[in-house]
Amino acid sequence: MADGSKAVIQFLNGVDEPVVPDIRVTRSRDGRTGQAIFVFEQPEALAPEVMEAITGMFMLDEEGTLVTREVNGKFVNGKPSALEATYTWKSEQDFERFMRFAQRYADSSGLGYSQDSGEAAANDDENG
């Protein structure tokens, strides 16, 4: 990762995963805890020669590395088809750090970022 502003995801040390995942974020009502679920369809990390070397998902950016060991393969007809990884946070600071990574990753991957309108609707329901 030569460029300090670049954010990447790796399953193998030093090997950036080029497949961009679908990411779903959920938070508790108080906002302190939550999860980000990443689904990679046909990632390069599923190649037979490297698949057994996966020990986690590593999210690298200018601030450092976020790590989750919760990585599972999905198989169709006995063949690997996707990787699903879950990153969990337990504090508002951890969530803010994750969101900074997510914004950098979106920028590095040429993606847009948008919040689900369901969260706004839930807040409207609570307010009356």
DABEL-V453006 format. One record per pair of residues at least 12 apart in sequence whose ideal C-beta (glycine too) atoms are under 10 Angstrom apart, sorted by the first residue. I is the first residue (numbers start at 0). J is the second residue. D is the distance in whole Angstrom. If there is no record, write none. Layout:
# DABEL-V453006
I_J_D / I_J_D
This chain:
# DABEL-V453006
0_13_9 / 0_15_8 / 0_59_6 / 0_60_8 / 0_61_9 / 0_64_10 / 0_107_10 / 2_61_9 / 2_107_8 / 3_60_9 / 3_61_5 / 4_60_8 / 4_61_6 / 4_103_7 / 4_106_8 / 4_107_8 / 5_59_9 / 5_60_7 / 5_61_8 / 5_103_8 / 5_104_9 / 5_106_9 / 5_107_5 / 5_108_10 / 6_58_7 / 6_59_7 / 6_60_4 / 6_61_8 / 6_62_9 / 6_99_9 / 6_100_6 / 6_101_8 / 6_102_8 / 6_103_4 / 6_104_4 / 6_105_8 / 6_106_7 / 6_107_5 / 6_108_8 / 7_57_9 / 7_58_8 / 7_59_5 / 7_60_8 / 7_103_9 / 7_104_8 / 7_107_7 / 7_108_9 / 8_20_7 / 8_37_8 / 8_39_8 / 8_42_9 / 8_44_9 / 8_56_6 / 8_57_7 / 8_58_6 / 8_59_8 / 8_65_10 / 8_84_9 / 8_100_9 / 8_104_7 / 8_107_10 / 8_108_9 / 9_44_8 / 9_53_10 / 9_55_9 / 9_56_8 / 9_57_5 / 9_58_8 / 9_59_7 / 9_64_9 / 10_39_9 / 10_42_7 / 10_43_9 / 10_44_4 / 10_45_9 / 10_49_8 / 10_50_9 / 10_52_8 / 10_53_5 / 10_54_8 / 10_55_7 / 10_56_6 / 10_57_7 / 10_70_7 / 10_82_7 / 10_84_8 / 11_43_9 / 11_44_6 / 11_46_10 / 11_49_6 / 11_50_10 / 11_52_6 / 11_53_7 / 11_54_9 / 11_55_10 / 11_57_9 / 12_52_9 / 12_54_9 / 12_55_10 / 12_57_8 / 13_57_10 / 14_43_8 / 14_44_8 / 14_49_8 / 14_52_9 / 14_57_10 / 15_43_9 / 15_59_9 / 15_107_10 / 16_37_10 / 16_39_7 / 16_42_6 / 16_43_6 / 16_44_6 / 16_45_10 / 16_56_8 / 16_57_9 / 16_82_9 / 17_39_10 / 17_42_8 / 17_43_6 / 17_44_10 / 17_108_9 / 18_39_5 / 18_40_7 / 18_41_7 / 18_42_4 / 18_43_6 / 18_44_8 / 18_45_9 / 18_81_9 / 18_82_9 / 19_37_10 / 19_39_8 / 19_40_10 / 19_42_10 / 19_104_9 / 19_105_9 / 19_107_10 / 19_108_5 / 19_109_9 / 19_110_7 / 20_35_10 / 20_36_9 / 20_37_4 / 20_38_6 / 20_39_5 / 20_40_8 / 20_42_8 / 20_56_9 / 20_81_9 / 20_82_8 / 20_83_9 / 20_84_8 / 20_104_9 / 20_108_10 / 21_36_8 / 21_37_7 / 21_38_5 / 21_39_8 / 21_40_8 / 21_81_10 / 21_83_10 / 22_35_6 / 22_36_7 / 22_37_5 / 22_38_8 / 22_39_10 / 22_84_10 / 22_86_9 / 22_101_7 / 22_104_9 / 22_105_9 / 22_110_10 / 22_112_10 / 23_35_7 / 23_36_5 / 23_37_8 / 23_38_8 / 23_85_10 / 23_115_9 / 24_36_8 / 24_86_9 / 24_88_10 / 24_94_9 / 24_97_8 / 24_98_8 / 24_101_8 / 24_114_9 / 24_115_8 / 24_118_9 / 25_115_10 / 25_118_10 / 26_88_9 / 26_91_10 / 26_94_7 / 26_118_8 / 27_89_10 / 27_94_10 / 28_121_9 / 28_125_8 / 29_91_9 / 30_90_10 / 30_91_6 / 30_94_7 / 31_88_8 / 31_89_7 / 31_90_6 / 31_91_6 / 31_92_10 / 31_93_9 / 31_94_8 / 32_87_7 / 32_88_7 / 32_89_5 / 32_90_8 / 32_91_9 / 32_93_9 / 32_94_8 / 33_86_9 / 33_87_7 / 33_88_6 / 33_89_9 / 33_91_10 / 33_93_9 / 33_94_6 / 33_97_9 / 34_67_10 / 34_69_9 / 34_85_6 / 34_86_7 / 34_87_5 / 34_88_8 / 34_97_10 / 35_58_9 / 35_65_10 / 35_67_9 / 35_84_9 / 35_85_7 / 35_86_5 / 35_87_8 / 35_88_8 / 35_94_9 / 35_97_6 / 35_98_9 / 35_100_9 / 35_101_7 / 36_69_10 / 36_83_7 / 36_84_8 / 36_85_5 / 36_86_8 / 36_87_10 / 37_56_7 / 37_58_9 / 37_67_9 / 37_70_9 / 37_82_8 / 37_83_7 / 37_84_5 / 37_85_8 / 37_86_7 / 38_73_8 / 38_81_6 / 38_82_8 / 38_83_5 / 38_84_8 / 39_56_9 / 39_70_10 / 39_73_10 / 39_80_10 / 39_81_6 / 39_82_5 / 39_83_8 / 39_84_8 / 40_73_9 / 40_80_7 / 40_81_5 / 40_82_9 / 41_79_9 / 41_80_7 / 41_81_7 / 41_82_9 / 42_72_10 / 42_79_9 / 42_80_10 / 42_81_7 / 42_82_5 / 44_56_9 / 44_70_9 / 44_72_9 / 44_79_9 / 44_82_6 / 45_72_7 / 45_73_9 / 45_74_10 / 45_78_9 / 45_79_4 / 45_80_8 / 45_81_8 / 45_82_6 / 46_79_9 / 47_78_10 / 47_79_8 / 50_72_7 / 50_79_6 / 50_82_9 / 53_68_10 / 53_70_6 / 53_72_8 / 53_82_8 / 53_84_10 / 54_66_9 / 54_68_7 / 54_70_8 / 55_67_6 / 55_68_4 / 55_69_8 / 55_70_6 / 55_84_8 / 56_68_8 / 56_69_8 / 56_70_5 / 56_82_8 / 56_83_10 / 56_84_4 / 56_85_9 / 56_86_7 / 57_84_10 / 58_84_9 / 58_86_7 / 58_96_10 / 58_97_8 / 58_100_5 / 58_101_9 / 58_103_9 / 58_104_7 / 59_100_8 / 59_103_10 / 59_104_10 / 60_96_10 / 60_99_7 / 60_100_5 / 60_101_10 / 60_102_9 / 60_103_5 / 60_104_7 / 60_107_8 / 61_99_9 / 61_100_10 / 61_103_7 / 62_96_7 / 62_99_7 / 62_100_7 / 62_103_9 / 63_96_9 / 63_100_9 / 64_100_9 / 65_86_7 / 65_88_9 / 65_93_9 / 65_96_7 / 65_97_6 / 65_99_10 / 65_100_6 / 65_101_10 / 66_86_8 / 67_84_6 / 67_85_6 / 67_86_4 / 67_87_7 / 68_84_9 / 68_85_10 / 69_83_9 / 69_84_6 / 69_85_4 / 69_86_8 / 69_87_7 / 70_82_6 / 70_83_7 / 70_84_5 / 70_85_8 / 71_83_5 / 71_84_8 / 71_85_8 / 86_100_9 / 86_101_10 / 98_112_9
